[in-house]
Structure formats: C-alpha cells, structure tokens
Amino acid sequence: RRGNVDPPQPMFRINGQPAIGLAIAMRDAGDILQLGSSIRAEMADITAGLPVGIEPTLVADQAVTVDVAIGDFMTSLWQAIVIILGCSFLSLGIRPGTVVALAIPLTLVIVFAVMDIVNIDLHRISLGALIIALGLLVDDAMTTVDAMMRRLAAGDSKDEAATFAYRTLAAPMLIGTLVTIASFVPIGFAQSSAGEYTFSIFSVVGISLIVSWLVAVIFAPLIGKAILKTPKAELQAKPSKLLNAYGAFLRAAIRAKWLTIGLTLGAFVITLFLSQFVSQQFFPASDRPELTVDLSLRQNASIYATEVQAQRLEAFLKDDPDVEHFSTYVGQGAVRFILTLNVQLANPFFAQLVVVAKDIEARERLQVKLEKLLAEQFPDVVARVSPLELGPPVGWPLQYRVSGPDNDKVRAIALDLAVLIGADARARHVNFDWMEPARQIHVRVNQEEARQLGISSSALAGVLNAAVTGTTVTQVRDDIYLVNVVARAIDEQRASLETLSSLQVPTPSGRMVPLSQFSTFVEEQEFPLVWRRDRVPTLTVRADVISGEMPDTVVEALAPQVAAFAAKLPKPYKVETGGLYEESKESRASVFAVVPLMILLMLVVMMVMLVSFRRLVMVVCVLPLGLIGVVLTLLTFDQPLGFVAILGVLALIGMIAKNAVILIVQIETDRAEGKSVYDAVIASATSRMRPMMLAAFSTILGLIPIAPTVFWGPMAFAIMGGLLVATLLTLVFLPTLYVAVFGHEQTLPGTVVDEAAIGITD
C-alpha cells in the first residue's frame, strides 16, 4: 500500500513480517522433484543479488513433501517385497521360492515400463496401489509353481510339468485375474471429486495383474524348468500335518453340511448387526505438519480490523516452541499449495494463517493451544483450527443448509436449527456463513428536484465516488513503475454525513448546489453478504465436532431431529445436510453407481469359465462372506469404514471370486477324471489349500507396511481381515455348499468311472 490513497488490498505476511508471495506451479506431466531442484538453484543465485534486509523465505515446498512421501512409500514397497519373498522361501522351499522371487522383479520391471508409457506418475496413490497389487501378483506365480511341484512329484518330466501348469491353469487364472480387475472398476470410474484421487488404484492394479498373469503362465514355467527339481521320495511320502488336519476338518464339515452352512450364514447375519458399530469416516486428516487457522470477523469489518486480529495471533505464534514457521493471508485465503486445500474467497473480513509445526506431535499440541487461545481471547471472531485434509476439501465437517425466498425468515430458521445442533454435546463452535445484518448508508434522491436541476443519477454517483473513493487524475513515475495519483476528500470530510450533505454538486448550467438540496442520507440494516444456491437465499449452519468423534456419527445421531425440524417448515423453506456427510454420500454414490457394471462384468467373465448357473450362484454366495472378516477387523483395531476402506472391500470381492472360481474349476477337472463329487471336492480343496493360503498370507503380510499409514490403513485392515476369513470360508464353506448342491451326482456326464478309485461318500 502506498500511503492511504489506494483501496485496501489483501495482505501477505511471513512470520509476522510484510511480504510478497510468489507461487510457482508445475506444468502437466512435469517432475516435481526436478522442479524443486531447479528452483532451489535459481533462488540461490537470486538471493545473492538481493539488497540487504530483503530475504526470501520458503513457505511450502511440495518437492520436499513429495520426496519424503515417495521415500516412505518406497521403503514400504521394499519391505512388502522382502516379506513376500520371505513367505515364499519359508513355505515353498529354496528352489520354488526362487521362482516366485524372480517373478516379482520381472513383473515390477514390466509394470514400471507400462506405467511410464501410459504416463502414470509415482505418487502416494500409485505407490500404495503397487503395494496392494504386490500381494496379488505373487498369487499366480505361487499357483504355477505349486502345480509344477505336484506334477514333478507325480512322476512327470519337467517339460510335462511346465506344460501342465500352462494347460490347466492359464485359463482359470486369466478368468480370476479379469474378475479381480473387474472388482476395481468402481474405483477407477467413480464420477466424483474423490474418484479423481483413486483412479490410479484401478489402473496400477489392472496393469500389475495382467502382467503378473503373463509372467506366471509364460516365464514362471520356463524359470521353473531350469530351477525346480523332482522332490525326493521320502519328502513326497511324508504326510503334512496341516493338510491332514484340514482334510479331517473338511470331511467333518461336509458330513454336517447343513450345520456348516447354517453357522456360516449365522456369522454373516451377526456381522451385519455388528457393522452398525463400525465408525464412519470420509477421509482422514493429513499426516503433514501444517495447520490452517481461519479467522472470520463480522462481515462488514474492514480489512484493517482483520489485520489487527491476525497480528494478535501472530504475536502468540512467534514465541511458541512448536511452531516452525507461519504465513498469514489477510483479506483472502492461502494460495493453493496442495490439491486438497479448502480455498477461500477473498473478503476483507477474513484471514487465514498456515502454521507449520515441527512435527505431527507438535501439530497436535499446537492445535489444542490455539483452540483454547482463540476461545478465550478472540470471542468476537469465528475461528477454526484444522489440519490439512487428505480427500476432497470440505471445510467445516457439520453443515446444514437452510434455503428459502425471504432472508429474514431463513435467518430465523437457521437460528432455531443452530440451537438444535448445539444441544448435542459432540458438536462445537456452531456458526453461520452469513447471519448478522450491518448498518448501511443509502442516498435517497428526490428525482423531481434533481431533474429540475438537470442532475442525473450517474452524475451524482460520480461526484460521490470522487469524494469517498477517489478518482485517478494522473500518474507519476517511480523508477520503472507508474503510480496512480488519486484525488479524494480527506478522512474528516468523508467520515461525516453532515459534511457529505454539504458536498457541492455541479449542474449543467455551471452552478454548484449542495447535495442536501435534492437528496438525504438514510441508515438501514442490510446483510453485507448473502449466499444463494440455485438463486435461492441459502444460509449454512456450520459446526465442528469434539476430538475423538466422527462427523458422520454426529450427523446420523442428529438426523431424526433435523428431519422432524425440517418437516415443520412451511414450503418452500427446507433444510439440507452438507459438509462431510454430503461429500461422502456423493462419493459413495458415484462408486456404487458403477457397482452394477462391476457385477455384470464379473458374472459374464465367471460364466465363461463356469458355464453353469448353479456354479455361478455358489461363487456369488461366497463373495459377501468377506464382510465377516472386514467388520471384525475394523472393530478390533478401531479403524473407520471410510471411502478408502470401501474401495478395499470392493477389491476384496474380486480376490474372493478368483479363489472361488479356480477352486470350482479344479473340482470340475477332478470330476472329469472320474472321481465322485465327494472325492473331487476333498482332493481339489486339499490341493488348493496351500497355494490359496500362501497367496492370502502373502497379501496380508505384504500390506503390513502400509497398515499404520493414515490414508491406506483402513483399506489395508479391511483387506487383511476380509481376505483371511474369506479364504478360510472358501476352503470350507464352498466345498460344503458344492456337496450340498451336487452331492446327488456321482460323475460328470460322459466320463468313465473306475469304481475302485471311488471313495466312500456320505
């Protein structure tokens, strides 16, 4: 600002000192790490030539943030690889484990190459998707290696074992892979703001699964032929205690098949009841150290009053040991230094501070201190202290919109609704996006007198603007800059209505007449700001929630009372729920809108392989059972069922379907060789038990590195618990259900039965 001649403009401050902000954006498909390195080099040269007293301060460095995040996720990725390799060697042995170990880097190299070709960058979402896919992509390799080892143990040559794995498993594994990819379709094609964040999950997982199938059916048999050896005879004859125990348990479950089916369905019903106790959450708060502090004064406040309040808060932040640095934006919100920032409109009554704490623990301590300070020393300011968001920006978590044609009526309804919301102890800091009327000065012109004097309304407006706001009369040069010279009345003349009433207005005849001769000043109450939605005045009642409470939980608790309140309103006044609840509802609806397409694709793909409605129905019956493990795990580890966790549940459906399809195909293959239903079920389930459990444990253990993370934790826990329970039920419930459905059939039509090979059936 140059003196007091320019109108007030938004102000920017760094650590309490006036500053000029410079934001640098990256071009599309750029490398943020390279950009950061280049900017640091340029700033070093620029800083060397700056005058003494002018110093650059780095407010936000996305390159460093991305570098740290990618480094953490790359560490998690390598940890997941080591865990899965360890599982392979311990469970399969040195040589079979080596085949799986070689398949992993080969798959990853191809996946990274394809990601580069289709321009998928490495970031939080794509790296997390790679970790999720890592457990899935070893499934096919383990299945291939297990089949080759069984055929070698049966006396086949290496060529026969390798071709057997391809002939019998390529098609079922491809179908299972396509089914798993289909389960990620809602993740990739959700038309919502949240869907923009998660498309990389679908693309990266899809690429990884296709590549892993190609590696499993082409390269794994070739590598296996070179590495694997025929198991020793004593090892072949040695019974497995685990397999014997599983076989005995499965036979008992099949004998009591109706009890087994009943217990499974009962567990599922209990799970549906327990699901209501799982906390709901849209997206968690960010794991970055920043806090945003929003300060809203009365809506007719000047920018100078806002600056005073901001400086009071800055004085506290300067001496706080938990603060690394902070920046202040007066009259506007912060520049969008992160995609999920809730960008604020420029208003003179608003200020926003971005406070960077020294670490996450310091951020939590600082948030408590700031909330206490603002409540005690800033009572006339609507303030909110919050960490950055990880999902789509929403702002105040609780929001209720009151709409109607009359401003005063809308205001009265909103006040009553605020009382209702504030009665819930879990809601705090109830406020409004507009509410308080302010005094306004209106000039009422006697048009008849003005016409007699020859003064038009536009001419009068020009005279008043020249006196109050000012008019540019010329420019002066300041070095290379042109500065406007604004002429206007002094403060004393502009601040007094009596003085303005005596303002001389020129007439076309050249005379000067006082403003009071044909106009008067009137004070009235008006709303400085009115929000409209679909052109209808809309007032939003906003609130925060106490620590430890989920906004969705509070909204659901208030829903009956709010519905009853809205039902009593006269038409056309209404109340709508916004905030996190609305954003979460829209995002989930966008996902579930694609679920029918997912189901159709999965059914079509599975029907191609199963060629039977009864077998298809059996697979479908197994799919929901993963919820048993999901709900129990989320409740046990106190994890919320948020948007990302729901994506994990959808992905889990594909994993379950893949295992179920391959198991049924194996049963049908054994029946085609002449075995009875009972023998085929026992033999197939026993042969599939080890690869299924190995793949499940590999996926579960591979997700451990990302389970503690804020963003991926709920999804990881959902998949880990759901996959473990679903795999066990697939190995017990599905064979039992198969016997219950097909137990009356002895062999498949057209097969030759060796009666001596048929065991005793129940």
HELIX and SHEET records of a PDB file:
HELIX    1   1 ILE A   32  ALA A   48  1                                  17    
HELIX    2   2 GLN A   62  LEU A   92  1                                  31    
HELIX    3   3 ILE A   94  ILE A  117  1                                  24    
HELIX    4   4 ARG A  124  ALA A  153  1                                  30    
HELIX    5   5 LYS A  158  SER A  183  1                                  26    
HELIX    6   6 VAL A  185  GLY A  188  1                                   4    
HELIX    7   7 SER A  193  LEU A  214  1                                  22    
HELIX    8   8 VAL A  215  PHE A  219  3                                   5    
HELIX    9   9 ALA A  220  ILE A  227  1                                   8    
HELIX   10  10 ALA A  233  ALA A  237  1                                   5    
HELIX   11  11 LYS A  241  ARG A  255  1                                  15    
HELIX   12  12 LYS A  257  LEU A  274  1                                  18    
HELIX   13  13 SER A  275  PHE A  277  5                                   3    
HELIX   14  14 ILE A  303  LYS A  318  1                                  16    
HELIX   15  15 ILE A  360  GLN A  377  1                                  18    
HELIX   16  16 ASN A  407  GLY A  422  1                                  16    
HELIX   17  17 GLN A  447  LEU A  453  1                                   7    
HELIX   18  18 SER A  457  VAL A  468  1                                  12    
HELIX   19  19 ASP A  491  ALA A  495  1                                   5    
HELIX   20  20 LEU A  497  SER A  501  1                                   5    
HELIX   21  21 LEU A  515  GLN A  517  5                                   3    
HELIX   22  22 PRO A  551  ALA A  567  1                                  17    
HELIX   23  23 GLY A  579  PHE A  592  1                                  14    
HELIX   24  24 VAL A  595  LEU A  610  1                                  16    
HELIX   25  25 PHE A  613  VAL A  622  1                                  10    
HELIX   26  26 LEU A  623  LEU A  625  5                                   3    
HELIX   27  27 GLY A  626  THR A  636  1                                  11    
HELIX   28  28 PHE A  643  ALA A  672  1                                  30    
HELIX   29  29 VAL A  677  GLY A  702  1                                  26    
HELIX   30  30 ILE A  704  ILE A  706  5                                   3    
HELIX   31  31 GLY A  713  PHE A  742  1                                  30    
HELIX   32  32 GLU A  755  ALA A  757  5                                   3    
SHEET    1   A 6 GLN A  17  PRO A  18  0                                        
SHEET    2   A 6 MET A  11  ILE A  14 -1                                        
SHEET    3   A 6 VAL A 323  VAL A 330 -1                                        
SHEET    4   A 6 PHE A 350  ALA A 357 -1                                        
SHEET    5   A 6 GLU A 290  SER A 296 -1                                        
SHEET    6   A 6 VAL A 382  PRO A 387 -1                                        
SHEET    1   B 2 GLN A 280  GLN A 281  0                                        
SHEET    2   B 2 LEU A 641  GLY A 642  1                                        
SHEET    1   C 4 ALA A 427  PHE A 432  0                                        
SHEET    2   C 4 VAL A 536  VAL A 545 -1                                        
SHEET    3   C 4 LEU A 398  SER A 403 -1                                        
SHEET    4   C 4 LYS A 574  GLY A 578 -1                                        
SHEET    1   D 3 ALA A 427  PHE A 432  0                                        
SHEET    2   D 3 VAL A 536  VAL A 545 -1                                        
SHEET    3   D 3 ARG A 532  ARG A 533 -1                                        
SHEET    1   E 2 ALA A 438  VAL A 445  0                                        
SHEET    2   E 2 SER A 519  GLU A 526 -1                                        
SHEET    1   F 2 THR A 471  ASP A 478  0                                        
SHEET    2   F 2 TYR A 481  ALA A 487 -1                                        
SHEET    1   G 2 GLN A 504  PRO A 506  0                                        
SHEET    2   G 2 MET A 512  PRO A 514 -1                                        
END                                                                             
